[in-house]
């Protein structure tokens, strides 16, 4: 999806009353990370993704 499509989809879900958690790691995910109720960035992600997210995971490997 294009960044504006991700953002628009998250916005649509929120307007419908859903609680949205968005996980991303790149500048393309940043608008959706910001729009979500909770934005989660990966540790190895871009600086802008980490900046706009509510949470940054310390480890990218969740196993």
C-alpha positions in Angstrom: 0.0 0.0 0.0 1.1 3.6 -0.5 1.7 5.7 2.6 -1.5 7.7 2.0 -3.5 4.5 1.6 -2.2 3.2 4.9 -3.0 6.4 6.6 -6.5 6.6 5.1 -7.3 3.0 6.1 -6.2 3.6 9.7 -8.2 6.9 9.8 -11.3 5.1 8.4 -11.0 2.3 11.0 -10.8 4.9 13.8 -13.7 6.9 12.5 -15.7 3.7 12.6 -14.9 3.3 16.3 -12.1 0.7 16.0 -9.0 0.9 18.2 -6.0 0.6 15.9 -2.4 -0.6 16.7 -0.1 0.0 13.7 3.3 -1.6 13.6 5.9 -0.2 11.1 9.5 0.5 10.5 9.8 3.0 7.7 9.1 6.5 6.6 6.2 5.1 4.5 4.5 3.9 7.7 5.0 7.1 9.6 1.6 8.8 8.8 -0.3 5.6 9.8 1.8 5.2 12.9 0.8 8.7 13.9 -2.9 8.2 13.1 -3.2 4.9 15.0 -4.3 4.8 18.6 -1.0 3.2 19.3 1.9 3.3 16.9 4.7 0.8 17.4 8.0 1.2 15.6 10.7 -1.4 15.2 14.1 -0.7 16.8 15.9 -1.0 13.4 13.3 1.3 11.7 13.9 4.8 10.4 14.3 7.7 12.8 11.0 9.3 11.7 9.1 6.1 12.4 10.6 5.9 15.9 9.9 9.6 16.5 6.2 9.5 15.6 5.5 6.1 17.3 4.1 5.8 20.8 6.3 2.7 21.4 9.6 1.6 20.0 10.5 -2.0 20.4 14.1 -2.5 21.7 14.6 -5.7 19.7 13.4 -6.3 16.2 13.5 -10.1 16.6 10.3 -10.9 18.6 11.1 -14.7 18.8 
